[in-house]
Structures are given as structure tokens and as C-alpha cells.
Amino acid sequence: MGDPDYTDYGVRIKARSPAVQTLVVQITSGRAAYLPTRRAVAGGYSARIVDGVVGPEGGDVLVHETVKRLEATWPRD
């Protein structure tokens, strides 16, 4: 399976975005935590839920809510 892809959430957002070009920028706010993917939690990159405040379900919400806002800004024709 290999190492989990930590660009997963950004790739999913970009793939579903109605905008011609979508750039994903990450801000950490100085916290030593990350949002693990399901693959990361399953193994392969020592992802632990204690390293963050939410798990992969939070990543799904992030993708859904971000795409919803993009669709509101750039409605599909």
C-alpha cells in the first residue's frame, strides 16, 4: 500500500471544485498536529489519533464544506 498520501484532502477538493483553477493552502496555526487520512490511520505512517484533534471523518467534513463553499462562489453552468 505504501505511505499514505497527505495531499489526499487537497486533491479531493481540487477534483470536485467548479473553479477553473483551485489552489489549496495549508495553515497550521502553530499547532503540532495534523489531519490524518484513513490510510494513515490504518497504518504505514505512524498516524495516531492523539496527534490531532479529529480523525479522517473530520477530513471528509473539510472536503465537503470546502467544496460546498466553492460551488456557492462558482456555480456550475
N, CA, C, O and CB atoms as a CASP TS submission, in Angstrom:
PFRMAT TS
TARGET T0000
AUTHOR 0000-0000-0000
METHOD Language model
MODEL 1
PARENT N/A
ATOM      1  N   MET     1       0.812  -1.191   0.000  1.00  0.00           N
ATOM      2  CA  MET     1       0.000   0.000   0.000  1.00  0.00           C
ATOM      3  C   MET     1       0.856   1.256   0.000  1.00  0.00           C
ATOM      4  O   MET     1       0.468   2.260  -0.596  1.00  0.00           O
ATOM      5  CB  MET     1      -0.924  -0.002   1.189  1.00  0.00           C
ATOM      6  N   GLY     2       1.989   1.224   0.640  1.00  0.00           N
ATOM      7  CA  GLY     2       2.880   2.378   0.651  1.00  0.00           C
ATOM      8  C   GLY     2       2.467   3.417   1.671  1.00  0.00           C
ATOM      9  O   GLY     2       1.495   3.229   2.402  1.00  0.00           O
ATOM     10  N   ASP     3       3.211   4.518   1.719  1.00  0.00           N
ATOM     11  CA  ASP     3       2.892   5.596   2.655  1.00  0.00           C
ATOM     12  C   ASP     3       1.596   6.281   2.250  1.00  0.00           C
ATOM     13  O   ASP     3       1.310   6.419   1.060  1.00  0.00           O
ATOM     14  CB  ASP     3       4.040   6.620   2.720  1.00  0.00           C
ATOM     15  N   PRO     4       0.807   6.712   3.238  1.00  0.00           N
ATOM     16  CA  PRO     4      -0.439   7.402   2.932  1.00  0.00           C
ATOM     17  C   PRO     4      -0.159   8.756   2.283  1.00  0.00           C
ATOM     18  O   PRO     4       0.866   9.385   2.545  1.00  0.00           O
ATOM     19  CB  PRO     4      -1.280   7.583   4.204  1.00  0.00           C
ATOM     20  N   ASP     5      -1.056   9.175   1.462  1.00  0.00           N
ATOM     21  CA  ASP     5      -0.891  10.425   0.740  1.00  0.00           C
ATOM     22  C   ASP     5      -1.514  11.561   1.534  1.00  0.00           C
ATOM     23  O   ASP     5      -2.738  11.662   1.623  1.00  0.00           O
ATOM     24  CB  ASP     5      -1.517  10.336  -0.663  1.00  0.00           C
ATOM     25  N   TYR     6      -0.680  12.411   2.111  1.00  0.00           N
ATOM     26  CA  TYR     6      -1.180  13.506   2.929  1.00  0.00           C
ATOM     27  C   TYR     6      -1.679  14.676   2.098  1.00  0.00           C
ATOM     28  O   TYR     6      -2.089  15.699   2.646  1.00  0.00           O
ATOM     29  CB  TYR     6      -0.105  13.975   3.866  1.00  0.00           C
ATOM     30  N   THR     7      -1.648  14.535   0.806  1.00  0.00           N
ATOM     31  CA  THR     7      -2.272  15.549  -0.051  1.00  0.00           C
ATOM     32  C   THR     7      -3.696  15.141  -0.408  1.00  0.00           C
ATOM     33  O   THR     7      -4.364  15.838  -1.172  1.00  0.00           O
ATOM     34  CB  THR     7      -1.441  15.765  -1.334  1.00  0.00           C
ATOM     35  N   ASP     8      -4.165  14.026   0.130  1.00  0.00           N
ATOM     36  CA  ASP     8      -5.469  13.466  -0.217  1.00  0.00           C
ATOM     37  C   ASP     8      -6.598  14.489  -0.143  1.00  0.00           C
ATOM     38  O   ASP     8      -7.375  14.611  -1.090  1.00  0.00           O
ATOM     39  CB  ASP     8      -5.783  12.311   0.692  1.00  0.00           C
ATOM     40  N   TYR     9      -6.702  15.218   0.952  1.00  0.00           N
ATOM     41  CA  TYR     9      -7.817  16.154   1.104  1.00  0.00           C
ATOM     42  C   TYR     9      -7.743  17.267   0.062  1.00  0.00           C
ATOM     43  O   TYR     9      -8.765  17.638  -0.515  1.00  0.00           O
ATOM     44  CB  TYR     9      -7.823  16.754   2.516  1.00  0.00           C
ATOM     45  N   GLY    10      -6.577  17.792  -0.180  1.00  0.00           N
ATOM     46  CA  GLY    10      -6.424  18.832  -1.194  1.00  0.00           C
ATOM     47  C   GLY    10      -6.742  18.328  -2.590  1.00  0.00           C
ATOM     48  O   GLY    10      -7.366  19.039  -3.377  1.00  0.00           O
ATOM     49  N   VAL    11      -6.324  17.120  -2.906  1.00  0.00           N
ATOM     50  CA  VAL    11      -6.610  16.526  -4.216  1.00  0.00           C
ATOM     51  C   VAL    11      -8.111  16.341  -4.389  1.00  0.00           C
ATOM     52  O   VAL    11      -8.653  16.620  -5.458  1.00  0.00           O
ATOM     53  CB  VAL    11      -5.880  15.171  -4.377  1.00  0.00           C
ATOM     54  N   ARG    12      -8.782  15.873  -3.347  1.00  0.00           N
ATOM     55  CA  ARG    12     -10.230  15.686  -3.417  1.00  0.00           C
ATOM     56  C   ARG    12     -10.950  17.021  -3.611  1.00  0.00           C
ATOM     57  O   ARG    12     -11.903  17.103  -4.385  1.00  0.00           O
ATOM     58  CB  ARG    12     -10.740  14.993  -2.148  1.00  0.00           C
ATOM     59  N   ILE    13     -10.502  18.057  -2.918  1.00  0.00           N
ATOM     60  CA  ILE    13     -11.110  19.377  -3.070  1.00  0.00           C
ATOM     61  C   ILE    13     -10.913  19.879  -4.494  1.00  0.00           C
ATOM     62  O   ILE    13     -11.860  20.340  -5.130  1.00  0.00           O
ATOM     63  CB  ILE    13     -10.510  20.376  -2.058  1.00  0.00           C
ATOM     64  N   LYS    14      -9.693  19.792  -4.988  1.00  0.00           N
ATOM     65  CA  LYS    14      -9.402  20.275  -6.343  1.00  0.00           C
ATOM     66  C   LYS    14     -10.182  19.505  -7.402  1.00  0.00           C
ATOM     67  O   LYS    14     -10.637  20.094  -8.383  1.00  0.00           O
ATOM     68  CB  LYS    14      -7.907  20.170  -6.630  1.00  0.00           C
ATOM     69  N   ALA    15     -10.343  18.200  -7.217  1.00  0.00           N
ATOM     70  CA  ALA    15     -11.055  17.381  -8.192  1.00  0.00           C
ATOM     71  C   ALA    15     -12.537  17.743  -8.257  1.00  0.00           C
ATOM     72  O   ALA    15     -13.147  17.642  -9.321  1.00  0.00           O
ATOM     73  CB  ALA    15     -10.894  15.904  -7.854  1.00  0.00           C
ATOM     74  N   ARG    16     -13.114  18.155  -7.159  1.00  0.00           N
ATOM     75  CA  ARG    16     -14.547  18.468  -7.115  1.00  0.00           C
ATOM     76  C   ARG    16     -14.853  19.948  -7.280  1.00  0.00           C
ATOM     77  O   ARG    16     -16.020  20.325  -7.385  1.00  0.00           O
ATOM     78  CB  ARG    16     -15.126  17.992  -5.820  1.00  0.00           C
ATOM     79  N   SER    17     -13.840  20.785  -7.305  1.00  0.00           N
ATOM     80  CA  SER    17     -14.045  22.234  -7.406  1.00  0.00           C
ATOM     81  C   SER    17     -14.597  22.629  -8.771  1.00  0.00           C
ATOM     82  O   SER    17     -14.135  22.125  -9.795  1.00  0.00           O
ATOM     83  CB  SER    17     -12.733  22.972  -7.145  1.00  0.00           C
ATOM     84  N   PRO    18     -15.586  23.531  -8.795  1.00  0.00           N
ATOM     85  CA  PRO    18     -16.108  24.016 -10.065  1.00  0.00           C
ATOM     86  C   PRO    18     -15.246  25.126 -10.675  1.00  0.00           C
ATOM     87  O   PRO    18     -15.459  25.509 -11.825  1.00  0.00           O
ATOM     88  CB  PRO    18     -17.519  24.516  -9.877  1.00  0.00           C
ATOM     89  N   ALA    19     -14.287  25.637  -9.925  1.00  0.00           N
ATOM     90  CA  ALA    19     -13.426  26.713 -10.424  1.00  0.00           C
ATOM     91  C   ALA    19     -12.441  26.167 -11.459  1.00  0.00           C
ATOM     92  O   ALA    19     -12.072  24.993 -11.413  1.00  0.00           O
ATOM     93  CB  ALA    19     -12.663  27.387  -9.257  1.00  0.00           C
ATOM     94  N   VAL    20     -12.028  27.005 -12.370  1.00  0.00           N
ATOM     95  CA  VAL    20     -11.066  26.602 -13.391  1.00  0.00           C
ATOM     96  C   VAL    20      -9.752  26.183 -12.735  1.00  0.00           C
ATOM     97  O   VAL    20      -9.126  25.204 -13.139  1.00  0.00           O
ATOM     98  CB  VAL    20     -10.826  27.749 -14.400  1.00  0.00           C
ATOM     99  N   GLN    21      -9.351  26.933 -11.727  1.00  0.00           N
ATOM    100  CA  GLN    21      -8.114  26.609 -11.006  1.00  0.00           C
ATOM    101  C   GLN    21      -8.384  26.728  -9.509  1.00  0.00           C
ATOM    102  O   GLN    21      -8.985  27.704  -9.061  1.00  0.00           O
ATOM    103  CB  GLN    21      -6.933  27.553 -11.440  1.00  0.00           C
ATOM    104  N   THR    22      -7.951  25.758  -8.752  1.00  0.00           N
ATOM    105  CA  THR    22      -8.127  25.768  -7.300  1.00  0.00           C
ATOM    106  C   THR    22      -6.773  25.497  -6.659  1.00  0.00           C
ATOM    107  O   THR    22      -6.116  24.501  -6.961  1.00  0.00           O
ATOM    108  CB  THR    22      -9.191  24.710  -6.843  1.00  0.00           C
ATOM    109  N   LEU    23      -6.372  26.390  -5.779  1.00  0.00           N
ATOM    110  CA  LEU    23      -5.121  26.218  -5.037  1.00  0.00           C
ATOM    111  C   LEU    23      -5.462  25.940  -3.585  1.00  0.00           C
ATOM    112  O   LEU    23      -6.295  26.632  -3.000  1.00  0.00           O
ATOM    113  CB  LEU    23      -4.201  27.477  -5.163  1.00  0.00           C
ATOM    114  N   VAL    24      -4.842  24.955  -3.010  1.00  0.00           N
ATOM    115  CA  VAL    24      -5.085  24.602  -1.613  1.00  0.00           C
ATOM    116  C   VAL    24      -3.886  25.061  -0.799  1.00  0.00           C
ATOM    117  O   VAL    24      -2.746  24.700  -1.090  1.00  0.00           O
ATOM    118  CB  VAL    24      -5.330  23.061  -1.441  1.00  0.00           C
ATOM    119  N   VAL    25      -4.161  25.865   0.227  1.00  0.00           N
ATOM    120  CA  VAL    25      -3.110  26.386   1.097  1.00  0.00           C
ATOM    121  C   VAL    25      -3.371  25.864   2.502  1.00  0.00           C
ATOM    122  O   VAL    25      -4.511  25.826   2.966  1.00  0.00           O
ATOM    123  CB  VAL    25      -3.063  27.956   1.071  1.00  0.00           C
ATOM    124  N   GLN    26      -2.319  25.472   3.155  1.00  0.00           N
ATOM    125  CA  GLN    26      -2.443  24.880   4.480  1.00  0.00           C
ATOM    126  C   GLN    26      -1.864  25.821   5.525  1.00  0.00           C
ATOM    127  O   GLN    26      -0.748  26.318   5.375  1.00  0.00           O
ATOM    128  CB  GLN    26      -1.738  23.513   4.536  1.00  0.00           C
ATOM    129  N   ILE    27      -2.627  26.062   6.581  1.00  0.00           N
ATOM    130  CA  ILE    27      -2.167  26.889   7.693  1.00  0.00           C
ATOM    131  C   ILE    27      -2.230  26.039   8.950  1.00  0.00           C
ATOM    132  O   ILE    27      -3.244  25.390   9.207  1.00  0.00           O
ATOM    133  CB  ILE    27      -3.028  28.195   7.843  1.00  0.00           C
ATOM    134  N   THR    28      -1.162  26.035   9.735  1.00  0.00           N
ATOM    135  CA  THR    28      -1.119  25.167  10.904  1.00  0.00           C
ATOM    136  C   THR    28      -1.446  25.869  12.210  1.00  0.00           C
ATOM    137  O   THR    28      -1.721  25.195  13.203  1.00  0.00           O
ATOM    138  CB  THR    28       0.221  24.549  11.010  1.00  0.00           C
ATOM    139  N   SER    29      -1.427  27.163  12.250  1.00  0.00           N
ATOM    140  CA  SER    29      -1.698  27.953  13.460  1.00  0.00           C
ATOM    141  C   SER    29      -0.778  27.583  14.620  1.00  0.00           C
ATOM    142  O   SER    29      -1.146  27.732  15.785  1.00  0.00           O
ATOM    143  CB  SER    29      -3.143  27.769  13.886  1.00  0.00           C
ATOM    144  N   GLY    30       0.404  27.108  14.300  1.00  0.00           N
ATOM    145  CA  GLY    30       1.395  26.824  15.327  1.00  0.00           C
ATOM    146  C   GLY    30       1.173  25.561  16.128  1.00  0.00           C
ATOM    147  O   GLY    30       1.868  25.336  17.119  1.00  0.00           O
ATOM    148  N   ARG    31       0.236  24.738  15.734  1.00  0.00           N
ATOM    149  CA  ARG    31      -0.023  23.503  16.473  1.00  0.00           C
ATOM    150  C   ARG    31       0.731  22.332  15.855  1.00  0.00           C
ATOM    151  O   ARG    31       0.866  22.227  14.636  1.00  0.00           O
ATOM    152  CB  ARG    31      -1.528  23.204  16.509  1.00  0.00           C
ATOM    153  N   ALA    32       1.206  21.477  16.707  1.00  0.00           N
ATOM    154  CA  ALA    32       1.932  20.295  16.245  1.00  0.00           C
ATOM    155  C   ALA    32       0.950  19.142  16.082  1.00  0.00           C
ATOM    156  O   ALA    32       1.010  18.162  16.825  1.00  0.00           O
ATOM    157  CB  ALA    32       3.074  19.915  17.234  1.00  0.00           C
ATOM    158  N   ALA    33       0.062  19.254  15.130  1.00  0.00           N
ATOM    159  CA  ALA    33      -0.940  18.228  14.881  1.00  0.00           C
ATOM    160  C   ALA    33      -1.228  18.192  13.385  1.00  0.00           C
ATOM    161  O   ALA    33      -0.856  19.108  12.652  1.00  0.00           O
ATOM    162  CB  ALA    33      -2.244  18.496  15.699  1.00  0.00           C
ATOM    163  N   TYR    34      -1.885  17.141  12.943  1.00  0.00           N
ATOM    164  CA  TYR    34      -2.256  17.060  11.544  1.00  0.00           C
ATOM    165  C   TYR    34      -3.560  16.290  11.422  1.00  0.00           C
ATOM    166  O   TYR    34      -4.019  15.662  12.376  1.00  0.00           O
ATOM    167  CB  TYR    34      -1.139  16.394  10.711  1.00  0.00           C
ATOM    168  N   LEU    35      -4.145  16.348  10.245  1.00  0.00           N
ATOM    169  CA  LEU    35      -5.408  15.684   9.964  1.00  0.00           C
ATOM    170  C   LEU    35      -5.105  14.413   9.177  1.00  0.00           C
ATOM    171  O   LEU    35      -4.881  14.481   7.968  1.00  0.00           O
ATOM    172  CB  LEU    35      -6.387  16.624   9.178  1.00  0.00           C
ATOM    173  N   PRO    36      -5.093  13.269   9.831  1.00  0.00           N
ATOM    174  CA  PRO    36      -4.694  12.042   9.147  1.00  0.00           C
ATOM    175  C   PRO    36      -5.751  11.542   8.171  1.00  0.00           C
ATOM    176  O   PRO    36      -6.946  11.772   8.359  1.00  0.00           O
ATOM    177  CB  PRO    36      -4.393  10.968  10.159  1.00  0.00           C
ATOM    178  N   THR    37      -5.302  10.867   7.147  1.00  0.00           N
ATOM    179  CA  THR    37      -6.204  10.210   6.203  1.00  0.00           C
ATOM    180  C   THR    37      -6.567   8.835   6.756  1.00  0.00           C
ATOM    181  O   THR    37      -5.949   8.362   7.709  1.00  0.00           O
ATOM    182  CB  THR    37      -5.552  10.089   4.784  1.00  0.00           C
ATOM    183  N   ARG    38      -7.560   8.203   6.164  1.00  0.00           N
ATOM    184  CA  ARG    38      -7.926   6.845   6.588  1.00  0.00           C
ATOM    185  C   ARG    38      -6.739   5.893   6.390  1.00  0.00           C
ATOM    186  O   ARG    38      -6.474   5.035   7.232  1.00  0.00           O
ATOM    187  CB  ARG    38      -9.168   6.336   5.794  1.00  0.00           C
ATOM    188  N   ARG    39      -6.039   6.057   5.281  1.00  0.00           N
ATOM    189  CA  ARG    39      -4.874   5.198   5.013  1.00  0.00           C
ATOM    190  C   ARG    39      -3.800   5.393   6.067  1.00  0.00           C
ATOM    191  O   ARG    39      -3.128   4.440   6.461  1.00  0.00           O
ATOM    192  CB  ARG    39      -4.297   5.488   3.622  1.00  0.00           C
ATOM    193  N   ALA    40      -3.636   6.631   6.526  1.00  0.00           N
ATOM    194  CA  ALA    40      -2.618   6.887   7.547  1.00  0.00           C
ATOM    195  C   ALA    40      -2.978   6.218   8.859  1.00  0.00           C
ATOM    196  O   ALA    40      -2.120   5.639   9.526  1.00  0.00           O
ATOM    197  CB  ALA    40      -2.439   8.387   7.760  1.00  0.00           C
ATOM    198  N   VAL    41      -4.246   6.297   9.228  1.00  0.00           N
ATOM    199  CA  VAL    41      -4.684   5.689  10.482  1.00  0.00           C
ATOM    200  C   VAL    41      -4.600   4.159  10.398  1.00  0.00           C
ATOM    201  O   VAL    41      -4.293   3.488  11.383  1.00  0.00           O
ATOM    202  CB  VAL    41      -6.126   6.131  10.820  1.00  0.00           C
ATOM    203  N   ALA    42      -4.878   3.624   9.206  1.00  0.00           N
ATOM    204  CA  ALA    42      -4.832   2.169   9.015  1.00  0.00           C
ATOM    205  C   ALA    42      -3.415   1.619   9.140  1.00  0.00           C
ATOM    206  O   ALA    42      -3.235   0.428   9.394  1.00  0.00           O
ATOM    207  CB  ALA    42      -5.405   1.802   7.653  1.00  0.00           C
ATOM    208  N   GLY    43      -2.419   2.463   8.965  1.00  0.00           N
ATOM    209  CA  GLY    43      -1.037   2.021   9.113  1.00  0.00           C
ATOM    210  C   GLY    43      -0.157   2.523   8.003  1.00  0.00           C
ATOM    211  O   GLY    43      -0.645   2.965   6.963  1.00  0.00           O
ATOM    212  N   GLY    44       1.116   2.459   8.213  1.00  0.00           N
ATOM    213  CA  GLY    44       2.059   2.831   7.186  1.00  0.00           C
ATOM    214  C   GLY    44       2.788   4.138   7.452  1.00  0.00           C
ATOM    215  O   GLY    44       3.854   4.373   6.883  1.00  0.00           O
ATOM    216  N   TYR    45       2.230   5.001   8.311  1.00  0.00           N
ATOM    217  CA  TYR    45       2.921   6.268   8.552  1.00  0.00           C
ATOM    218  C   TYR    45       2.800   6.716  10.003  1.00  0.00           C
ATOM    219  O   TYR    45       2.848   7.912  10.288  1.00  0.00           O
ATOM    220  CB  TYR    45       2.370   7.348   7.634  1.00  0.00           C
ATOM    221  N   SER    46       2.651   5.812  10.880  1.00  0.00           N
ATOM    222  CA  SER    46       2.571   6.060  12.325  1.00  0.00           C
ATOM    223  C   SER    46       1.602   7.185  12.697  1.00  0.00           C
ATOM    224  O   SER    46       1.882   7.961  13.611  1.00  0.00           O
ATOM    225  CB  SER    46       3.944   6.392  12.856  1.00  0.00           C
ATOM    226  N   ALA    47       0.473   7.280  12.006  1.00  0.00           N
ATOM    227  CA  ALA    47      -0.542   8.265  12.357  1.00  0.00           C
ATOM    228  C   ALA    47      -1.292   7.788  13.590  1.00  0.00           C
ATOM    229  O   ALA    47      -1.741   6.644  13.663  1.00  0.00           O
ATOM    230  CB  ALA    47      -1.519   8.508  11.177  1.00  0.00           C
ATOM    231  N   ARG    48      -1.414   8.667  14.532  1.00  0.00           N
ATOM    232  CA  ARG    48      -2.151   8.333  15.745  1.00  0.00           C
ATOM    233  C   ARG    48      -3.192   9.421  15.978  1.00  0.00           C
ATOM    234  O   ARG    48      -2.924  10.601  15.751  1.00  0.00           O
ATOM    235  CB  ARG    48      -1.191   8.191  16.978  1.00  0.00           C
ATOM    236  N   ILE    49      -4.370   9.030  16.429  1.00  0.00           N
ATOM    237  CA  ILE    49      -5.427   9.998  16.663  1.00  0.00           C
ATOM    238  C   ILE    49      -5.004  11.019  17.715  1.00  0.00           C
ATOM    239  O   ILE    49      -5.495  12.148  17.702  1.00  0.00           O
ATOM    240  CB  ILE    49      -6.709   9.290  17.095  1.00  0.00           C
ATOM    241  N   VAL    50      -4.103  10.646  18.626  1.00  0.00           N
ATOM    242  CA  VAL    50      -3.651  11.586  19.652  1.00  0.00           C
ATOM    243  C   VAL    50      -2.790  12.699  19.074  1.00  0.00           C
ATOM    244  O   VAL    50      -2.522  13.683  19.764  1.00  0.00           O
ATOM    245  CB  VAL    50      -2.878  10.852  20.727  1.00  0.00           C
ATOM    246  N   ASP    51      -2.348  12.569  17.820  1.00  0.00           N
ATOM    247  CA  ASP    51      -1.551  13.607  17.181  1.00  0.00           C
ATOM    248  C   ASP    51      -2.410  14.715  16.591  1.00  0.00           C
ATOM    249  O   ASP    51      -1.879  15.670  16.024  1.00  0.00           O
ATOM    250  CB  ASP    51      -0.689  13.003  16.104  1.00  0.00           C
ATOM    251  N   GLY    52      -3.709  14.602  16.713  1.00  0.00           N
ATOM    252  CA  GLY    52      -4.618  15.611  16.185  1.00  0.00           C
ATOM    253  C   GLY    52      -5.857  15.693  17.040  1.00  0.00           C
ATOM    254  O   GLY    52      -5.990  14.969  18.027  1.00  0.00           O
ATOM    255  N   VAL    53      -6.760  16.569  16.666  1.00  0.00           N
ATOM    256  CA  VAL    53      -7.983  16.710  17.441  1.00  0.00           C
ATOM    257  C   VAL    53      -9.170  16.034  16.757  1.00  0.00           C
ATOM    258  O   VAL    53     -10.201  15.815  17.394  1.00  0.00           O
ATOM    259  CB  VAL    53      -8.285  18.180  17.671  1.00  0.00           C
ATOM    260  N   VAL    54      -9.045  15.705  15.491  1.00  0.00           N
ATOM    261  CA  VAL    54     -10.081  14.978  14.767  1.00  0.00           C
ATOM    262  C   VAL    54      -9.420  13.925  13.894  1.00  0.00           C
ATOM    263  O   VAL    54      -8.224  13.997  13.611  1.00  0.00           O
ATOM    264  CB  VAL    54     -10.952  15.941  13.911  1.00  0.00           C
ATOM    265  N   GLY    55     -10.204  12.954  13.475  1.00  0.00           N
ATOM    266  CA  GLY    55      -9.693  11.894  12.625  1.00  0.00           C
ATOM    267  C   GLY    55     -10.114  12.102  11.181  1.00  0.00           C
ATOM    268  O   GLY    55     -10.511  13.204  10.802  1.00  0.00           O
ATOM    269  N   PRO    56     -10.032  11.067  10.385  1.00  0.00           N
ATOM    270  CA  PRO    56     -10.358  11.147   8.962  1.00  0.00           C
ATOM    271  C   PRO    56     -11.784  11.637   8.686  1.00  0.00           C
ATOM    272  O   PRO    56     -12.038  12.238   7.642  1.00  0.00           O
ATOM    273  CB  PRO    56     -10.165   9.798   8.330  1.00  0.00           C
ATOM    274  N   GLU    57     -12.705  11.387   9.602  1.00  0.00           N
ATOM    275  CA  GLU    57     -14.070  11.880   9.414  1.00  0.00           C
ATOM    276  C   GLU    57     -14.071  13.404   9.316  1.00  0.00           C
ATOM    277  O   GLU    57     -14.847  13.982   8.555  1.00  0.00           O
ATOM    278  CB  GLU    57     -14.983  11.414  10.573  1.00  0.00           C
ATOM    279  N   GLY    58     -13.205  14.046  10.082  1.00  0.00           N
ATOM    280  CA  GLY    58     -13.063  15.498  10.009  1.00  0.00           C
ATOM    281  C   GLY    58     -12.530  15.939   8.657  1.00  0.00           C
ATOM    282  O   GLY    58     -12.888  17.010   8.165  1.00  0.00           O
ATOM    283  N   GLY    59     -11.685  15.129   8.059  1.00  0.00           N
ATOM    284  CA  GLY    59     -11.182  15.422   6.719  1.00  0.00           C
ATOM    285  C   GLY    59     -12.287  15.361   5.688  1.00  0.00           C
ATOM    286  O   GLY    59     -12.319  16.164   4.755  1.00  0.00           O
ATOM    287  N   ASP    60     -13.204  14.401   5.855  1.00  0.00           N
ATOM    288  CA  ASP    60     -14.355  14.317   4.947  1.00  0.00           C
ATOM    289  C   ASP    60     -15.221  15.564   5.063  1.00  0.00           C
ATOM    290  O   ASP    60     -15.698  16.092   4.058  1.00  0.00           O
ATOM    291  CB  ASP    60     -15.193  13.059   5.247  1.00  0.00           C
ATOM    292  N   VAL    61     -15.424  16.033   6.293  1.00  0.00           N
ATOM    293  CA  VAL    61     -16.203  17.255   6.509  1.00  0.00           C
ATOM    294  C   VAL    61     -15.480  18.448   5.885  1.00  0.00           C
ATOM    295  O   VAL    61     -16.106  19.295   5.247  1.00  0.00           O
ATOM    296  CB  VAL    61     -16.441  17.497   8.026  1.00  0.00           C
ATOM    297  N   LEU    62     -14.171  18.510   6.069  1.00  0.00           N
ATOM    298  CA  LEU    62     -13.380  19.592   5.473  1.00  0.00           C
ATOM    299  C   LEU    62     -13.574  19.638   3.965  1.00  0.00           C
ATOM    300  O   LEU    62     -13.821  20.706   3.405  1.00  0.00           O
ATOM    301  CB  LEU    62     -11.890  19.419   5.807  1.00  0.00           C
ATOM    302  N   VAL    63     -13.466  18.496   3.305  1.00  0.00           N
ATOM    303  CA  VAL    63     -13.631  18.429   1.850  1.00  0.00           C
ATOM    304  C   VAL    63     -15.046  18.853   1.458  1.00  0.00           C
ATOM    305  O   VAL    63     -15.216  19.684   0.566  1.00  0.00           O
ATOM    306  CB  VAL    63     -13.335  17.001   1.332  1.00  0.00           C
ATOM    307  N   HIS    64     -16.051  18.294   2.110  1.00  0.00           N
ATOM    308  CA  HIS    64     -17.446  18.579   1.771  1.00  0.00           C
ATOM    309  C   HIS    64     -17.768  20.064   1.939  1.00  0.00           C
ATOM    310  O   HIS    64     -18.333  20.684   1.039  1.00  0.00           O
ATOM    311  CB  HIS    64     -18.386  17.736   2.641  1.00  0.00           C
ATOM    312  N   GLU    65     -17.413  20.625   3.073  1.00  0.00           N
ATOM    313  CA  GLU    65     -17.731  22.034   3.349  1.00  0.00           C
ATOM    314  C   GLU    65     -16.960  22.984   2.436  1.00  0.00           C
ATOM    315  O   GLU    65     -17.494  24.009   2.013  1.00  0.00           O
ATOM    316  CB  GLU    65     -17.426  22.366   4.808  1.00  0.00           C
ATOM    317  N   THR    66     -15.723  22.652   2.135  1.00  0.00           N
ATOM    318  CA  THR    66     -14.935  23.491   1.234  1.00  0.00           C
ATOM    319  C   THR    66     -15.524  23.483  -0.163  1.00  0.00           C
ATOM    320  O   THR    66     -15.658  24.535  -0.788  1.00  0.00           O
ATOM    321  CB  THR    66     -13.481  23.020   1.193  1.00  0.00           C
ATOM    322  N   VAL    67     -15.879  22.302  -0.660  1.00  0.00           N
ATOM    323  CA  VAL    67     -16.472  22.200  -1.997  1.00  0.00           C
ATOM    324  C   VAL    67     -17.823  22.918  -2.035  1.00  0.00           C
ATOM    325  O   VAL    67     -18.152  23.562  -3.030  1.00  0.00           O
ATOM    326  CB  VAL    67     -16.639  20.713  -2.408  1.00  0.00           C
ATOM    327  N   LYS    68     -18.591  22.813  -0.976  1.00  0.00           N
ATOM    328  CA  LYS    68     -19.883  23.499  -0.910  1.00  0.00           C
ATOM    329  C   LYS    68     -19.695  25.013  -1.060  1.00  0.00           C
ATOM    330  O   LYS    68     -20.462  25.669  -1.764  1.00  0.00           O
ATOM    331  CB  LYS    68     -20.599  23.176   0.422  1.00  0.00           C
ATOM    332  N   ARG    69     -18.687  25.556  -0.406  1.00  0.00           N
ATOM    333  CA  ARG    69     -18.418  26.998  -0.500  1.00  0.00           C
ATOM    334  C   ARG    69     -17.883  27.379  -1.883  1.00  0.00           C
ATOM    335  O   ARG    69     -18.213  28.442  -2.408  1.00  0.00           O
ATOM    336  CB  ARG    69     -17.413  27.424   0.585  1.00  0.00           C
ATOM    337  N   LEU    70     -17.070  26.521  -2.460  1.00  0.00           N
ATOM    338  CA  LEU    70     -16.580  26.778  -3.819  1.00  0.00           C
ATOM    339  C   LEU    70     -17.734  26.770  -4.820  1.00  0.00           C
ATOM    340  O   LEU    70     -17.781  27.603  -5.725  1.00  0.00           O
ATOM    341  CB  LEU    70     -15.521  25.729  -4.220  1.00  0.00           C
ATOM    342  N   GLU    71     -18.653  25.839  -4.659  1.00  0.00           N
ATOM    343  CA  GLU    71     -19.803  25.768  -5.559  1.00  0.00           C
ATOM    344  C   GLU    71     -20.712  26.984  -5.407  1.00  0.00           C
ATOM    345  O   GLU    71     -21.332  27.420  -6.377  1.00  0.00           O
ATOM    346  CB  GLU    71     -20.597  24.490  -5.299  1.00  0.00           C
ATOM    347  N   ALA    72     -20.795  27.530  -4.204  1.00  0.00           N
ATOM    348  CA  ALA    72     -21.587  28.734  -3.998  1.00  0.00           C
ATOM    349  C   ALA    72     -20.937  29.956  -4.652  1.00  0.00           C
ATOM    350  O   ALA    72     -21.619  30.883  -5.089  1.00  0.00           O
ATOM    351  CB  ALA    72     -21.783  28.981  -2.507  1.00  0.00           C
ATOM    352  N   THR    73     -19.617  29.934  -4.708  1.00  0.00           N
ATOM    353  CA  THR    73     -18.882  31.052  -5.324  1.00  0.00           C
ATOM    354  C   THR    73     -18.808  30.925  -6.839  1.00  0.00           C
ATOM    355  O   THR    73     -18.917  31.921  -7.554  1.00  0.00           O
ATOM    356  CB  THR    73     -17.472  31.133  -4.753  1.00  0.00           C
ATOM    357  N   TRP    74     -18.625  29.709  -7.328  1.00  0.00           N
ATOM    358  CA  TRP    74     -18.544  29.446  -8.767  1.00  0.00           C
ATOM    359  C   TRP    74     -19.597  28.421  -9.161  1.00  0.00           C
ATOM    360  O   TRP    74     -19.282  27.242  -9.323  1.00  0.00           O
ATOM    361  CB  TRP    74     -17.129  28.949  -9.162  1.00  0.00           C
ATOM    362  N   PRO    75     -20.863  28.862  -9.319  1.00  0.00           N
ATOM    363  CA  PRO    75     -21.896  27.892  -9.694  1.00  0.00           C
ATOM    364  C   PRO    75     -21.603  27.271 -11.065  1.00  0.00           C
ATOM    365  O   PRO    75     -21.085  27.930 -11.966  1.00  0.00           O
ATOM    366  CB  PRO    75     -23.281  28.566  -9.706  1.00  0.00           C
ATOM    367  N   ARG    76     -21.936  26.029 -11.191  1.00  0.00           N
ATOM    368  CA  ARG    76     -21.739  25.349 -12.486  1.00  0.00           C
ATOM    369  C   ARG    76     -22.812  25.828 -13.447  1.00  0.00           C
ATOM    370  O   ARG    76     -23.955  26.060 -13.052  1.00  0.00           O
ATOM    371  CB  ARG    76     -21.788  23.785 -12.332  1.00  0.00           C
ATOM    372  N   ASP    77     -22.442  25.973 -14.702  1.00  0.00           N
ATOM    373  CA  ASP    77     -23.415  26.424 -15.722  1.00  0.00           C
ATOM    374  C   ASP    77     -24.334  25.334 -16.128  1.00  0.00           C
ATOM    375  O   ASP    77     -25.207  25.543 -16.970  1.00  0.00           O
ATOM    376  CB  ASP    77     -22.717  26.954 -16.942  1.00  0.00           C
TER
END
